[in-house]
Amino acid sequence: MKKHYFGVAICSLLFTLSCSNDSFDVPDSSDQTALRSAANPQGVTLMWNNEKQVIDGFGVAQAGWADRFYAHKKRSEVMGLLFGAEGLHLSILRGEVFPHYAKSEADINFDVHANIDMPLTDPFFDTMTEDLLRRGQLWITREAKNTYGVDKLVFSTWSPPAYMKSNGQVSKGSLKTAYYQKYADYLVDFYKAYQSVGLKPYAISPANEPEFPAEWNSCVWFPASSTLGKFIAKNMGPAFQGNNVDAKIIFGENAQWSTFALVMGSLLYVKNILKGYPEIANMNTIASGHGYPDPITNKDLAIVPYPAAEDKGLNVWLTEVSTVDDLDPSFTNGLKWAATFHRYLNDANVSAIIWWAGARPTSNNESLIVLDPDRENYTVTKRYDTYGNFTRYIKPGSHRIEVARGSQLPTDFHLTAYKDGSDYVVVTVNLTDKEVVTPVTIDGVTQLKGMKRILTDANNKWAESEVAPDSNNIYTMTVPPKSVVTFVGTVQ
């Protein structure tokens, strides 16, 4: 999406603005519960009745890159790779509530009736414009919903319309207090516009990365409780309720998942909003964060749960993650990301993961599918493949369940398990150079009934094979070195 860094002066300014008496806790990110020994020190036990978070789904964002996707001549093929049953089978699409929908109070047009079915040879596609971006998002959203049945259409707002802001621009600045209600009504109008053409938003975020005054569309909401918290509690929440808008409200969405510079990041931001306005927890909300490194040190931050949100029964989403280092489509990169997905699901208890971005032209690692500028070709990365070991098999509505793992299993062998009715899914990530062979048993139901193995490594992509039980009806998971393997089956 972008380079996530602040100048030292900006960091110092935000630090000064945010200093308060609020304290915060950084939860223990270790997975001691999951590491407790099973009866067999080499084995794995699925704790069937020990449910963790519900899984809402997996997705991608397109937002500011909808124009490039829309203009690509193989866009329908790429849509199938992302949302089709033979592709990633994603259930979430993240778009943007564009600021240019409203140039002034008297000029608001969400363009939901624009012609989006022009031939790709039309010169309209040769130049990147705001109109192309708006139509591109509408086309992608329509295809996701109508062709692939994607039921979670979420939209984040990088910036309110420029006329509502302190600096009159779509980048930087802040929302004028006098426009809080006008902006809330604008989000209601966006919901109704998309709903009117059968694309009802599942969730809307009023602020993407609210601590980051970016050069592109951005708006600063800082400190958390007295700006965004107040807006949601006093304006957006009541406006949604008063206008029968059933979209969930996403809040948080800071660039960093956990706390950095003592006072910033989504972990603390979410806590401060819920502390200042606890009623927000009852306004159909989702807590969220992004997964970028510390902008000062460029080091990865702790992947931890959000206890302030969990204590109030809120689902927590990772609504954006990628990196901006040089493009690496290899399996080494894919394996690294598989381990990261594991940590967000297992250590941070997230209910959804949304990658930035699904498909776009790029020379870095922001995209799962890299579109060539020639508008004809594209490259599918191996992180796309390893993401699929999660997205294709863990169904929305599933629950993660606890896994008891043998004490002799390698530390760099990771696994999470999920249940959906009588179906189970186990996703393993083997970072070691050795094959891991481990029997799997189940606690809470009679036994496993059937197992299929889906292998992704440097030479394979979702390669399926059947796993037969031994004479005692015990199934064994065999995971090759440097691989991601998903096991699926049923219980009885």
N, C-alpha and C positions, 0 to 999 in steps of 0.2 A: 504494500500500500504506500509506504513512505519511509523515510528515515526518521527514526524516533530518537531525537536528541534535542536538548535545550541548550541555549547558551548559558554560561555561568551566571550572567546578570539576570536572566529570566528565572533561573532556579532560585537565586538569592531573593528575588522579588516575591516569588510565590511562597518561599519559606517564611518571609516576613509577614505576608498577608495571612498565612494560615496558622501562625503560632497561637496556641490556646492552651487551656488547662486540660484538654481532652487527652486521656491516656489511651493506649492501644496495646493489644496483645498479639503477638505473632504465634499462631498455633504451632505445635510440634508437627513437623511434616513427615516424621518417620512413620513407617507402616508396621509398627510392632504387632498389631493385632493380626495382620495378614501373615506375619512371619512366624507366628507361634507354631510349634512343631505339631505335625499330624501324628497319628499313631505309628505310621511308617515313616522313618526319618528321610526316606527317599521319595515319599509319596505326596499326593495332593488330595485334600478332602474338600468337596463343595458343601458348604454349610447352607443347606437349602432353605431353612426357615429364618436365617439371619439376613434379613433384607436391608440394603443400604438405599441409596438414592434411586428414584425413578429416572429412566432415560427418556428424555423428550425427543432426541434425535440428533442427527449430524447434518451439516450443511456447508455451504460456501457463500461468500459475499461476491457481488458483482458491482453494485453501487457505481463509483466513479469510472469503472471500466466497461460499463454496459454498452457504450458506443463502439468500442473496438470489437467486442463480442458480436454485437448486432451486425456490424459491417463485414464480418468474416464470412466467406463463401461456403464454409463447411459448418456454419453455426448450428444447424439442426443435428449434425453428426456429433458435435461437441456436447450439445444439450443431452443427447442420449448417453454419452460417456459419463456425464455428471449425475443425471437423474434417472436414467433408465435402469430396468431390472438387470440388464447385462453389464451395466456400468457400476457406479458407486451407489446407486439407488438412494440418493440423498433425500431427506424429508424437510430440509430447511433451506430457504433462499433469503439472503439478506440484501436489501436494497437501500436506497437513500430517499429521504424526504428533501428534495432539492430546494435550495434557497431561491433559485430562479423561477420557481413556480409563481412567485409573487414579486413583481418589480416595485410595486407600490400598493397602498391600501386599496386603490381602485382597480388594480391590474393583477388579478389572481386567476390562473388557468392551469389546471393539473393535466391538461392534454390527454385525457383518458379516451377521447374519441378521435385521436389523430390516426392518420393512415399509417399502419405499421407493416403493410404487406406489399410494399413496393419491390420490384425486381432488384436483385443485388447489383445489376449492371447500371442502375440509375446513378447519375453523377452526385446525387444527394449523399451517397456513402463515401465520397472521396475526401470530404473535409469534416474534421471533428468539430461539431458545434453543440451548443446547449440543446438545440432541437433534436439532434441525433442522439444525444445522451438520454433525453426524456423518452423518446420513442424506443430507444434500445432497451431501457428498463421495462417499459410497458410490454414489449415483445417477449423479453426473457421471462417476465413474470407470468404472462399469459401462457407461454409454452410450458413452464414448470407446473402451473396449476392444471391446465386443460389437457395437456398431452401426458404428463407424468403423475398427476394427482398429488403434487406437493401441497400439503395442507398447512404448512407453517411459513407464511410469507411475512417476514419481519423487515422493518424499515427503521434505520437510524438516521438522526438528523445531525449533520456535520455543522450546519449553521442555520439559524433562523434567517428569513429574508433580511437583506442588508438594511432596509429602511427602519427595521426594528432595533438596530444595534447602536451601540455607543459610538462607533467609528464610521457608521454608514457603509461598511464593507462586508463581504462574505467571508473574509479571513480575519482572524484575531478579533479583538473587541469583545464586548459582552452584550447580553440582552438588556435593553433599558427596562427598568422596573415598571415604567408606565405601559409597557407592551406585554407584560406577563400574560394578561388575560387574552389579548389579541393573538399572541403566539399559541396559547392553548386552543383557542378557537380555530386557528390555522391547521393545527394537527387533527382536530375533529373534522374539518373540511376535507383534509387529505384522505382520512379514513373513509369518509362517505363517498368521495370521488372514486376511489379504487373499488369500494364495495359495489358501486352502481354498475360496474362492468364485470361483476363476478369475481373480483380479485380481493376479497375481504382480507385486510391485514390481520395476522394473528397477534402481532405485537408491534409496538412503536416505541422507539427510544428518543427522548427529546434532546439528548446530548451525547454525541460521539466524542470520546476523549476530552472530557470537560476541563482537565487541567492543562491542556496543551494548546498554546497559541500558535497553531501551525500556519504555514504560508498559504496552504490551500484552504478550502472551506473549513472554518473552525470557529469556535466560540468558547470563551472562558467562563466557567461556572465555578467560582472559587471565592470563599471557602464553601465546602459542600453543603452544610445544613442550612446556611442562610441564603443560598442562591438556588441550586437545583432542588434541594430538599423542600424548601419553601414553595417553589414553583409547582412541584408535583402535588404537594399536600393542599395548597390553597387554590391552585388554578387548573392544572392538567387533570388531576384525579376527579375533582368535582365536575369539570367540563365533560369528561368521558362519561361519568355516571349520569349527568343530567341530559346527555344526548344519546343515551343507550348505546354507547360505543363499548363493545365487549373486548376490544383488543387489550392485551396485557401491556403494562408499562415496564419497559426495561430501564433500569438505572444502574449507574456505575460506569462501565465501559471506559475506564481510564486505560491509557496505553500500557501500564504496567500492572501485573496481576497482584503483586503484594507490595509491601511498603518499602519505599526508598527515600533517601534524604530526610528520614525521620517523620515526615509529615505528608507524604504523597503516595499515590497508588490506590488501586481499587479496593484493596482490603480495608484500609482506613477510611476511604471515601464512603464506602457502603456503610461501615459502622457508624460514622458520624451522621449520615443522613437518617439512619434508623434511630439513632439516639436523639436527634433533634426533633424528628417527626415520626414517632413510632406508628402513627395511624397509617403511614404509607404501606405498611405490611398488609393492610386490609384493603388495598386499592388494586388488587389483581396485578401484582408486580412480580418481576423477576430481577434478582440481583445478578450483576455481571462484571466481567473484567476482560482485558485484553492481555496477551501473553508476550509482550516485547521486553527486551532486557533493560536494565538500569541505564537511563540515558546519560548518566555521568560516567559510570565505570564500564558500560557496555557488557556487564556480566549478567548472567541469568539470575532472576530473582526466585525466591522460594515459591514452590507450587504447594499451596496450603489451602485448607478449607476456609470458608467465611462463617465463623460461628455466629456472628451477629445476625446473619440472614437465616442460617439453619435453625437457630433457636426460635425464630418466628415462623418456621415452616415454609420459607421461601426456597424455590428452586434456584440454583446458581448456574449460570451459563458462561462459558468461554466464547464470547461473541466475535473474537478476531484473534488470529495468530498466524505468523509467518516469520521469515527473516529477510533481510535485505542484503545479505552477502552474495558473492558472485554465484551465478547460476550453477547448480550442481544437480543434475537429474538422476544421479546414480543411486544404487541401492544403499550405499553407505549413508547418504542423506536420508533415504526412506526409512532405514532402520533406526536412525537417530530420532526421527519424528514419531515412529511407532512407540518408542520408549517414552517420548513426551506425552503422547496421547494417553498412554497407560497411567502416567503420573497424574494427569488432570482428572482422570476418571477414578483412580484409586486413592490418591493422596488428597485431592481437592474436592472430591465428591461432586464433580460437575454433572449436570443433567443434559448438557448439550455442548457440542464442539462445532464451531463454525470457522472454516479456513478462509484466509484472505490470500489470494482471490481464486475463484474457480478457474477462469481462463482469461488470459490477457497477454499482450506482447510484453516481454520483460527480459532483462539480462541478469536478473537476480532470482532469489528463491521465493518470491511472493506468490507464485501461481502454481497450481497443481498441473495445469495444462498450459503450455507456452505456445501462444499464437504467433505464427510468423507474420512479419509486417507485409508480406506479399498477399495476405488475405486468402491464401490458398492452402497452406500447410500448417501443421502444428506438431508439437512434441509432447508426449505423455511421460511425465516423470515417475520415478519409482516411489516417491512419497505419495503420489496418487495411488499406486498399487497397495502400499502398506496401510494407507487410510482406509482402503476398501476392505481390509481384513476386519475392520471395526464396523464400517458403515453398512456393508452388505448383509451382515448377519445379526447385529444387535438391533432388534426392532424397537421403534418408539413404543413406550408403555412397558418395556421390560424393566426389571429391577436388578441392579447390581447386587450380588450376594457375597458374603464373606468367603474367603478361601483360606483354609488352614494348610500351610505348606511345610513339608519336611525340613528339618534343620540342616540337612546335608545338601539340599539343593543350592546351586550357585546363586550368589547374591545378584549377579547380573542376568538372572533368568526371571522375567516378570510375567505375571499372569493376572487377569481379572476374569470373573465369571458373572453370568447374567441368567435370569430365568424369565420366561414368558409363558404362563400356563404350565404345561408339562414339558416345554422345550427348554433346552439349556444351550448356552454359548460360552466357550472359554477361549479367550484370546491370549496367546503366549508370545512373548518377545524374547528371543535368545540372543543376547549380546556377546556371548562367549564364543570361543573358538572350538568348543566341544559339543557333541550331540548330547542332548538331555533326554533321558528316558525315565518316565515317572508313571507309576500306576495312579489311577484316579478313582476315588470312591466318593460316596455321597452320604451325608448325614441328614436325616429328616424324612427321607422317602426310602422305598425298598431298595432300588438299585437303578443304575443307568440302563437304558434300553436303546442300544444302537449308538454309533459314533461315526462321524465323517470328519476327515481331516482336509483343511484347505491351506496349502503351502504357498507362501511368497518368499522368494529369496532373489539372489542376483540373477538366477536363470529361470525362475518360475513366477507366475502371476496367478494366484487363486487356483492352483492346481489341486483338484479334488481326488481323494482316494478314500476307500472304506477302511475302517479299523475293526478288526475282529477281536472279540473277547477271548481270554484264555479259558481253560477247562473249569475254572471257578467263577466264570462270568465276570472277571475283572478286566477292565479296559486299561490299556497303557498308552500314554501320550508320548510319541517320539518326535522330538523337535530338533531338526538339524542345526549345526552351528550357524550363527549369523543369519537368522531367519525369523519370520513372523508366521505363526501357524494358528489358525482358528479351528477349534473343534466344536462340532454341533451335533445335537442328538436330542433324545427325549428321555424321560424318566418314567418309572412305574412304581 
